[in-house]
Amino acid sequence: MIQLNVDIQDLNSFGLPCKVAGYCQVGSIEALDKACHDPKFQNKPRLILGGGSNLLLATDFPGLVIQPAWSGIKIIEHDIDSVTIKIGAAEPWHKLVTWSVDNHYFGLENLASIPGWCGAAPMQNIGAYGAELSDACLAVGYINLDTLVQHTLAAKECLFGYRTSIFKTQPAQNWLITDITLRLLRDGELKLDYPGVTEMLDQQKVQQPSPAQVAAAITRIRQHKLPDPAMLGNAGSFFKNPVISGDTANALLAQYPELPHWPIDDQVKLSAAWLIEQCGWKGRRQGAVGVHQNHALVLVHYGNGNGQQLLQLAGNIQQDVNQRFGIDLQPEPKVIQV
Ligand SMILES: Cc1cc2nc3c(=O)[nH]c(=O)nc-3n(C[C@H](O)[C@H](O)[C@H](O)COP(=O)(O)OP(=O)(O)OC[C@H]3O[C@@H](n4cnc5c(N)ncnc54)[C@H](O)[C@@H]3O)c2cc1C
């Protein structure tokens, strides 16, 4: 059933106030059919909402917010090396990682403690500590809200890349992801080479770590580094690390040899945090919003602010970084502005 005039401040990790004209949870094609054909919302914009941890709600929303309710973690196939599981969009991502490491499966441990729901994971191909969703993803199921037809895309059709996928493109704007299918290994190689991971395991005197121990170590690192949205509104990293051509990178590195960078195929990924910090933004507050004191990539909402203030702050940072380094920073969260 559609609720009218709802404030979704508690449903976004920035804790930004946002009144929406309609809000509903749907877990079946019949319920979607009803919601999408409700006369009050014909020709009104729609927003699909998961856990709200990657959104900047910059204005009130005059349309219909749809929160998927497909749930469950189901083993659909298994063999001697692996299991294939199908997960409903409304399952919290970290619950899935916990389920996976508790069952001694390999593949999701480095993605521990990423907030949000499984349905949103393919959107930006969530990634952390040297791993990405696409490493384990076999397929994504979705419903096209315009036709209400169900589809399944194989992983290679999802066009996964660094913080991107087909689901971020224009034709997919009306696709509601209902489930993801992943393949997890019964045994595998752990990725421990990301800075800080082995050090944390050493500190905990773990010599031959299990996936559960890696997930626990990464959770501790994250708790130490990132503010908890329940205490301080944020959406994790606000800007993507810019990926630029080798030539541009070489010119920049000749001037700033200390700029952290990583090769990606024939391009180079730069540390957005470093660029922002050099412009003096780390720890700076602008009224009700600011840049976190320990992490230049994390924009925070101290309370009683609004999305326009965050947008203004983000714009100021983008302008400074562009003026100084000639680099365009792109926001990672989806900005909702109608
Ligand atoms: C403290 C913190 C740390 C974070 N760390 C990381 C990290 O390490 N790596 C990382 O990649 N991200 C990180 N994030 C960002 C965020 O957690 C992920 O992007 C997450 O996948 C968002 O999930 P969500 O359910 O909250 O999505 P939402 O914020 O609800 O939605 C995000 C986007 O996905 C769309 N969407 C959501 N669900 C669906 C669906 N079922 N079908 C179609 N579209 C949908 C929305 O319309 C929106 O465009 C972090 C965020 C926070 C707050």
The ligand as a Gaussian input file, in Angstrom:
#p B3LYP/6-31G(d) Opt

LIG

0 1
 C       29.870000       4.198000       6.058000
 C       29.724000       3.763000       4.611000
 C       30.719000       3.019000       4.016000
 C       30.601000       2.601000       2.687000
 N       31.593000       1.857000       2.146000
 C       31.488000       1.424000       0.866000
 C       32.516000       0.613000       0.278000
 O       33.494000       0.259000       0.932000
 N       32.368000       0.244000      -1.013000
 C       31.282000       0.593000      -1.749000
 O       31.222000       0.208000      -2.921000
 N       30.292000       1.360000      -1.231000
 C       30.370000       1.770000       0.051000
 N       29.378000       2.565000       0.597000
 C       28.253000       2.965000      -0.253000
 C       27.001000       2.050000      -0.102000
 O       27.035000       1.321000       1.088000
 C       26.876000       1.066000      -1.253000
 O       26.883000       1.734000      -2.487000
 C       25.582000       0.227000      -1.159000
 O       25.589000      -0.785000      -2.141000
 C       24.316000       1.066000      -1.286000
 O       23.239000       0.212000      -0.967000
 P       21.844000       0.787000      -0.523000
 O       20.922000      -0.381000      -0.418000
 O       21.998000       1.596000       0.697000
 O       21.473000       1.671000      -1.783000
 P       20.638000       3.038000      -1.835000
 O       21.447000       4.123000      -1.225000
 O       19.277000       2.835000      -1.324000
 O       20.577000       3.266000      -3.401000
 C       21.735000       3.564000      -4.135000
 C       21.374000       3.586000      -5.621000
 O       20.952000       2.295000      -6.028000
 C       19.595000       2.328000      -6.503000
 N       18.966000       1.095000      -6.006000
 C       18.935000       0.647000      -4.738000
 N       18.337000      -0.540000      -4.679000
 C       17.967000      -0.852000      -5.951000
 C       17.301000      -1.959000      -6.546000
 N       16.878000      -3.010000      -5.843000
 N       17.076000      -1.925000      -7.887000
 C       17.494000      -0.881000      -8.641000
 N       18.133000       0.194000      -8.123000
 C       18.369000       0.194000      -6.805000
 C       18.997000       3.595000      -5.924000
 O       17.941000       4.095000      -6.725000
 C       20.209000       4.514000      -5.937000
 O       20.409000       5.028000      -7.232000
 C       29.463000       2.973000       1.931000
 C       28.451000       3.742000       2.546000
 C       28.565000       4.132000       3.868000
 C       27.465000       4.913000       4.511000

